[in-house]
Amino acid sequence: MNTELTILGRQLTLHRFPANKNDTLQAWDAGDEYLIHHVEDMGLADNQHILVLNDHFGALSCWFSTRHRVTVMSDSFIAHQGILNNLRHNHCEEVTYLTTMDAIPKDVDVVVMQIPRNNRHLIWQLSQLREQLPSDCAVIGVNKAKDIHSSTLKLFERYLGDTHTSLAWKKHRLVFSQPNAALNVVPEDIEWDVEHETIHLSNRPNVYSGESLDQGARFMLKYLPQDPTVKNIIDLGCGNGVLSVKLGQLNPNAQLTCIDESFMAVASARKNLQQNLGYERDIHCVANNCLDDFTEPCADLVVCNPPFHQQQAITDHIAWQMFCDAKHVLHKTGKLMVIGNRHLRYDVKLAKLFGKSRIKTVAGNKKFVILEATKG
Ligand SMILES: C[S@@+](CC[C@H](N)C(=O)[O-])C[C@H]1O[C@@H](n2cnc3c(N)ncnc32)[C@H](O)[C@@H]1O
C-alpha cells in the first residue's frame, strides 16, 4: 500500500488511522491531489487562513500547514487522530481542530472541502459557511465525479451560492462556490418519537440514521435485558443513543457509557439520555475509536450495533475491533450483545473470540440476528 504522496516535488508520508497491518487502502485520494494542485495554482500569498472541511486522514492539513494557517473541521474523532498523527510524522506545523458543530471561524481566506457523503451534513456545513463567510470567500469542494449529482450542485446553489464545476481529473471533480445565496436557516437537530416506545430522539446532522430509526436498532430494542445485577453498561457505536435510552429505562440504577467516533453522535446521545432519563442519571458520552484507552474491566454489559464502513471504505475490521475491545472491558461474567445482518456472520467472529459454547442466539428474523457472548 502506498504511503508516499508526492506533489510538485514535495513528499508526505501518510497513514490511515487506526493503523491496520493488512490495510490495502491509502490515506488520501485523487480528490486531495486535485484540490492541492488547484490551490497551488491559485498562487495564494503565504500565511492565509485555510479552512479544511472533512479532511480524511490529514493529506490536506499536512500540505497546507507548511505555508498557511490551517483550521480543520471534521465530525470524525478518527479523522482528528489521523490528522494529528500525520502532522507529527511529517513535522508539520500545528493546526486548529474543530468539530462541525463549532462555529466557522470568521477570518477564513479559502475553504477546501472533501464533500461529505451525508447530504444533511453537507447542507449543515454549507449553511454554516454561508452564514459566517463574506461573499468573496472561495469555497472549493471535491468528490468522485460519480458522486457529484445535479442534486448535489443544487444544494450548493441553494445553501451556499453561485456554483460551477471543473472538468474531471482522475475521476474526481472540483466544485467552486461563493457564499452569496439567500440565507436559509437549517435546524441543527431533527426530532422524532420512536414508535411503540416512550422515547423522543434529537439528531444532529451527521448522526447515523438521524432521520428514522435504524431497522437493526428497532429489532434490538425488543430484546434488551432488564437485569438488576447489571451495574455498568457500554453502548459501543451509540449513534443517537437509542439503545442506551431503552437500557436506561429498563435498568434505572445502571451507569451508562455511550461511545461513538462521530462527535455529533456523542452530542445527540448525551442530549437524548439527559432528556429521556433525566439530568441526574450517571451517564458518560465520549468520542473515541472503539474502546481505545479503556484499560480495565469496567462493564457488565456491552451492546453493539456495529458499523460496516469507515469513512469511504466498506470494512468489517471495526466490528472485529469492537468485539475484541468489548471482551477486554467486560467483567468476569459480563455479556456482549450484538446485532447484525445475518449475512455478516458475526457468530463466527464471536465464537473465535469467546469460544463457541459461550455464544447464544437471542433472537433472529429474516434479516437480523441478535447474539450474546458471555465472557468466561
Ligand atoms: C450501525 S450504527 C449504530 C448506531 C446506534 N447504536 C443504533 O443502533 O442506531 C454504528 C455506529 O458506530 C459508529 N462508529 C463507526 N466507527 C466507529 C469507531 N471506530 N469507534 C466508535 N464508533 C464508531 C458510527 O458512527 C455509528 O454511529
The ligand as an SDF file (V2000), in Angstrom:
LIG
                    3D

 27 29  0  0  0  0  0  0  0  0999 V2000
  -24.8200    0.9190   12.7790 C   0  0  0  0  0  0  0  0  0  0  0  0
  -24.5180    2.4220   13.6730 S   0  0  0  0  0  0  0  0  0  0  0  0
  -25.4000    2.0810   15.1820 C   0  0  0  0  0  0  0  0  0  0  0  0
  -25.9190    3.3190   15.8560 C   0  0  0  0  0  0  0  0  0  0  0  0
  -26.8840    3.0680   17.0330 C   0  0  0  0  0  0  0  0  0  0  0  0
  -26.2600    2.2700   18.0640 N   0  0  0  0  0  0  0  0  0  0  0  0
  -28.1330    2.3740   16.5360 C   0  0  0  0  0  0  0  0  0  0  0  0
  -28.2860    1.1880   16.8670 O   0  0  0  0  0  0  0  0  0  0  0  0
  -28.9350    3.0130   15.8340 O   0  0  0  0  0  0  0  0  0  0  0  0
  -22.8270    2.2510   14.1000 C   0  0  0  0  0  0  0  0  0  0  0  0
  -22.2080    3.4430   14.8400 C   0  0  0  0  0  0  0  0  0  0  0  0
  -20.8040    3.1590   15.0590 O   0  0  0  0  0  0  0  0  0  0  0  0
  -20.0860    4.3790   14.9590 C   0  0  0  0  0  0  0  0  0  0  0  0
  -18.6660    4.0570   14.6830 N   0  0  0  0  0  0  0  0  0  0  0  0
  -18.0790    3.7730   13.4900 C   0  0  0  0  0  0  0  0  0  0  0  0
  -16.7750    3.5200   13.6600 N   0  0  0  0  0  0  0  0  0  0  0  0
  -16.5120    3.6440   14.9870 C   0  0  0  0  0  0  0  0  0  0  0  0
  -15.3400    3.5140   15.7760 C   0  0  0  0  0  0  0  0  0  0  0  0
  -14.1840    3.1810   15.2300 N   0  0  0  0  0  0  0  0  0  0  0  0
  -15.4370    3.7290   17.1100 N   0  0  0  0  0  0  0  0  0  0  0  0
  -16.6310    4.0850   17.6790 C   0  0  0  0  0  0  0  0  0  0  0  0
  -17.7830    4.2100   16.9750 N   0  0  0  0  0  0  0  0  0  0  0  0
  -17.7200    4.0010   15.6550 C   0  0  0  0  0  0  0  0  0  0  0  0
  -20.7920    5.1120   13.8180 C   0  0  0  0  0  0  0  0  0  0  0  0
  -20.5240    6.5000   13.8770 O   0  0  0  0  0  0  0  0  0  0  0  0
  -22.2490    4.7660   14.0740 C   0  0  0  0  0  0  0  0  0  0  0  0
  -22.8810    5.7350   14.8910 O   0  0  0  0  0  0  0  0  0  0  0  0
  1  2  1  0
  2  3  1  0
  2 10  1  0
  3  4  1  0
  4  5  1  0
  5  6  1  0
  5  7  1  0
  7  8  2  0
  7  9  1  0
 10 11  1  0
 11 12  1  0
 11 26  1  0
 12 13  1  0
 13 14  1  0
 13 24  1  0
 14 15  1  0
 14 23  1  0
 15 16  2  0
 16 17  1  0
 17 18  1  0
 17 23  2  0
 18 19  1  0
 18 20  2  0
 20 21  1  0
 21 22  2  0
 22 23  1  0
 24 25  1  0
 24 26  1  0
 26 27  1  0
M  CHG  2   2   1   9  -1
M  END
$$$$
